[in-house]
Amino acid sequence: MSYSLEVPPAKETIRIAVIGCGWIGAFHARTLAGNLPGVRLEALADPAPGAAAALAAELGISKHTTDPADLFADPDIDGVLIAAPSAVHSALIIQAAVAGKHIFCEKPAGHGLEELRTALDAVERAGVEFQIGFNRRFASDFAEAKKRIQAGDLGEVQLMRSLTRDPGVAEGIANAGRIKPNTIFTETLIHDFDALNWYNEGARVTEVRAIADALVEPGYREAGLLDTAVVTLRYDNGAIAVAEASFSALYGYDVRGEIFGSAGMAVAGNPVQLHSGSYTAAGALAPTSRVNTELFAQAYRDELAHFARLIAARKGLGEAPTVPTPGAQAAIDALEIALACVESVRTGAPVVLERATTGGVL
């Protein structure tokens, strides 16, 4: 190993390491370091020189490395949280599974269905836990809507809607030229696809139609940028869903869901922070969330608490969570839809999904 320093682990503690110390990896690391009782942030890894060391210094973590292999070889680590660039997710999943580490992986868990299935086969063979970071399932308002569906309050699900509008500024999208083609489907709307699948549990998408363009930054259209998209999904139980995304909501971060059924409707999400506001001669003003880690702070924390409980149950330190885990099938289903969107935009035609579809790659 090439850790800078090793310290003895605390007894009867769930020990998790983070791979990837960028925006979301650092946020998850801070949560693990001080916000989850019984959980210890054991180590950090990032191949970028100084990235893991800087975050480790901030959080008081002694183990940091530029090589994720050090984490896989460390017997003190129970599970790994993969927040590295998505291009290496599947490879890291395989390495973690072979090492016997439980796995939490940010989305997408792979860039192609065959690649992803190979990684998840390794997880199954190793018998380790796998959870993908579909955090909306852990947001209190989205979970409440799900309860209403399960209770039968809405009757038969007929129409669904999910949207994600990333915060923007009048000057346009920062670093628009660095956004990879199809990110709007594989990194953004993939959350919406999982939420819609989750709400319409037991049904499967049979047809995908996507329309997308560079409306915010048209100058990058020829480079492959898609910053605005609308997707329609048809399910095998007859339900129809619409998912939409934009990379530039000037009013803040906006994520919402709506489920309409034969007996009623449920909604989730509100960009307005209703707990505060002002009322003056200029009118009513309500602040809005500006970043994902603000809007979904509770959900991010609770999804990691769920992962820790999975590990604790395996170690005989507690009961397994009663809420189902977004795992291998959720990762496959959402990626399959995202890749179908890519194909639909390319051809201008709907894509029919068969149950045995092997899918494409980015």
Disulfide bonds with the S-S distance in Angstrom:
none
